[in-house]
């Protein structure tokens, strides 16, 4: 059962997602060698709570923190720790916040200082594959059209698409139907209608698609130890063009000044 939102509900979802966008922009200001992922987590939690919201991840299924911080070969769900970021690292920061009962959820992969050109290209292709997915998130299309668009762009760059983890619907709960895989065939899956709100979140590997779960029960890594990138938008399906409820503009603005 797909829960279609009213325009008013989408407006509330936009507020929660914009708060997440602003939180990620605050994190962007701090990312540099020597900063711990736990420090980033603390700043994000303070910012969310200062804006009359609560971290959506903290306590979710027992997850201990506000952010998922996934470094280098960690795909997603990395737990913040005393790990100090190093020059050349990449870090996916996934953040969720609940504001007025509605959940925001977004992710961005950051470069720490100067990174290898092959890794920079991975980040660029992963972000571009997200944008391609958004173009397909229009009323009358099917979820498989979004999946196909993401997969086609990622694989055109020579990258592999993680299979075990998918995007999802979002609303008053962080995970609602439908699942939104980053791979698939056009014309398959549930039909999307105006008012459906989904999170599209490509998880793209430099090497092979296979992953492993770590002993902490959360962290997912690439099986071959090569880097992985992750970007995520919340998107309201509409006629003609999707309404992206998240923005990376605030992050780009911060990064342009560094």
C-alpha positions in Angstrom: 0.0 0.0 0.0 1.6 3.3 -1.1 0.8 6.3 1.0 0.2 9.3 -1.2 0.7 12.7 0.5 -1.3 15.8 0.1 0.4 19.1 -0.9 0.2 20.2 2.7 1.9 17.0 3.9 4.6 17.4 1.2 5.2 20.9 2.5 5.8 19.5 6.0 8.1 16.9 4.5 10.0 19.6 2.7 10.6 21.4 6.0 12.1 18.3 7.7 14.2 17.5 4.6 15.5 21.1 4.4 16.5 20.8 8.1 18.5 17.7 7.1 20.1 19.7 4.2 21.1 22.5 6.6 22.5 19.9 9.0 24.6 18.4 6.3 25.9 21.9 5.4 26.9 22.4 9.0 28.8 19.1 8.9 30.4 20.2 5.6 32.0 23.1 7.4 33.9 20.8 9.7 35.2 18.1 7.4 39.0 18.1 7.3 41.9 15.9 8.4 42.0 15.3 12.1 38.3 15.6 12.8 36.7 12.6 14.4 33.4 11.2 13.0 32.0 11.3 16.6 32.6 15.1 16.7 30.6 15.5 13.4 27.9 13.4 15.0 27.7 15.6 18.1 27.5 18.8 16.1 24.7 17.3 13.9 22.7 16.2 16.9 23.0 19.6 18.6 21.9 21.4 15.4 18.9 19.2 14.9 17.7 19.6 18.5 18.4 23.3 18.4 15.9 23.4 15.5 13.1 21.8 17.5 13.6 18.4 15.8 14.9 15.0 16.9 17.5 12.8 15.2 15.6 10.1 13.2 18.4 7.6 13.2 19.3 7.6 16.9 17.7 4.6 18.5 16.2 3.4 15.2 16.5 -0.3 15.3 19.0 0.2 18.1 21.4 2.5 16.0 23.4 4.5 18.6 24.0 7.8 16.8 22.6 10.7 14.9 24.6 10.3 11.7 25.8 7.3 9.7 29.4 8.1 8.9 30.9 5.7 6.3 34.5 6.1 5.4 36.3 4.9 2.2 35.3 1.2 1.7 32.3 1.6 4.1 29.2 1.7 1.9 26.6 2.8 4.5 25.6 2.6 8.2 29.0 3.4 9.6 28.9 4.2 13.3 30.6 7.4 14.4 33.7 6.8 16.4 37.1 8.3 17.5 38.4 7.7 14.0 40.2 10.8 12.8 39.6 11.7 9.1 42.7 11.6 7.0 43.8 13.5 3.8 42.5 11.5 0.9 39.6 9.9 2.7 36.0 10.1 1.5 33.1 10.0 4.0 29.4 9.4 3.3 27.4 11.3 5.9 23.7 10.1 6.1 21.4 12.1 8.3 17.8 11.9 9.3 15.6 14.3 11.4 12.0 14.2 12.5 10.3 17.6 12.6 6.6 18.0 13.4 6.2 14.3 13.0 7.6 14.1 9.5 11.0 12.6 8.6 13.8 14.0 6.5 16.6 11.8 5.2 19.6 12.7 3.0 23.2 11.7 2.4 26.3 13.3 0.8 29.7 11.9 0.2 32.5 14.3 1.1 36.1 14.4 0.0 38.6 15.0 2.9 41.3 17.3 1.5 42.7 16.2 -1.9 41.5 12.8 -3.1 42.6 10.6 -6.0 41.2 11.5 -9.4 39.6 8.0 -9.8 37.8 8.5 -6.5 36.7 12.0 -7.4 35.2 10.5 -10.6 33.3 7.9 -8.6 31.7 10.7 -6.5 30.8 12.6 -9.6 29.2 9.6 -11.3 27.3 8.6 -8.1 25.8 12.1 -7.7 25.0 12.2 -11.4 23.2 8.8 -11.2 21.0 10.3 -8.4 20.1 13.2 -10.7 19.2 10.7 -13.5 17.0 8.8 -11.0 15.2 12.0 -10.1 14.4 12.7 -13.8 12.5 9.4 -13.9 10.5 10.0 -10.7 7.4 11.3 -12.5 3.8 10.3 -12.2 2.9 7.5 -14.5 6.3 5.9 -14.4 7.2 2.9 -12.4 9.8 2.5 -9.7 11.9 0.3 -12.1 12.3 3.4 -14.3 14.1 5.2 -11.5 16.2 2.1 -10.7 17.1 1.7 -14.4 18.1 5.3 -14.7 20.4 5.1 -11.7 22.0 1.9 -12.8 22.5 3.0 -16.4 24.4 6.1 -15.4 26.5 4.4 -12.8 27.5 1.5 -15.0 28.2 3.8 -17.9 31.1 5.1 -15.8 32.4 1.5 -15.2 31.0 1.3 -11.6 29.0 -1.3 -9.9 25.7 -0.9 -8.1 25.2 -2.3 -4.6 22.3 -4.8 -4.6 21.6 -5.5 -0.9 20.5 -1.9 0.0 17.8 0.2 -1.5 16.0 3.5 -1.4 12.5 3.7 0.2 9.3 5.6 0.6 9.3 8.2 3.4 6.7 10.1 5.5 5.8 9.9 9.1 8.1 6.8 9.2 11.6 6.8 7.8 11.0 3.6 5.8 7.7 3.3 3.9 6.8 1.3 0.8 7.9 1.1 -1.9 11.5 -0.1 -1.9 13.5 1.8 -4.5 16.4 -0.3 -5.8 19.3 1.3 -7.6 19.2 -1.4 -10.3 16.3 -2.8 -12.4 14.3 -2.8 -15.6 12.2 -0.1 -17.1 8.5 -0.6 -16.8 8.7 -2.8 -13.7 7.7 -2.3 -10.1 4.9 -0.2 -8.5 3.4 2.6 -10.5 4.3 6.0 -9.1 1.6 8.6 -8.7 1.6 12.3 -7.7 2.0 12.5 -3.9 4.3 9.6 -3.5 7.5 10.6 -1.7 10.6 8.4 -2.0 14.2 8.5 -1.1 16.5 7.8 -4.0 20.0 6.9 -2.8 22.6 5.4 -5.1 25.3 3.4 -3.4 27.9 2.9 -6.0 31.2 1.0 -5.8 34.5 1.7 -7.5 35.2 -2.1 -7.7 32.8 -5.0 -7.5 29.2 -4.8 -6.2 29.5 -7.4 -3.4 29.4 -6.2 0.2 30.0 -7.5 3.7 28.4 -6.7 7.0 30.8 -5.9 9.9 30.7 -7.5 13.4 29.0 -4.3 14.8 25.8 -5.4 13.0 25.5 -2.1 11.1 28.5 -1.1 9.0 28.4 -2.4 5.4 31.7 -2.5 3.5 32.7 -3.4 0.0 33.9 -7.0 -0.2 37.0 -6.0 -2.2 38.0 -3.1 0.0 37.6 -0.4 -2.7 35.8 2.9 -2.1 32.1 3.4 -2.3 30.0 6.6 -2.7 26.5 7.4 -1.5 24.2 10.3 -2.3 20.5 10.6 -1.3 17.6 12.9 -2.0 14.0 12.8 -0.8 11.8 13.3 -3.8 8.0 14.0 -4.2 6.7 12.4 -7.4 4.8 14.9 -9.6 3.5 15.3 -13.1 6.2 16.3 -15.6 9.0 16.8 -13.1 9.7 15.6 -9.5 9.9 18.0 -6.6 13.2 17.4 -4.9 12.6 18.1 -1.1 16.3 18.0 -0.3 19.0 20.4 -1.6 22.8 20.0 -2.0 23.1 23.7 -2.8 23.9 24.6 0.8 26.6 22.0 0.9 28.1 23.1 -2.4 28.1 26.7 -1.2 30.1 25.7 1.9 32.5 23.5 -0.1 33.1 26.3 -2.7 34.6 28.4 0.1 37.0 25.8 1.5 
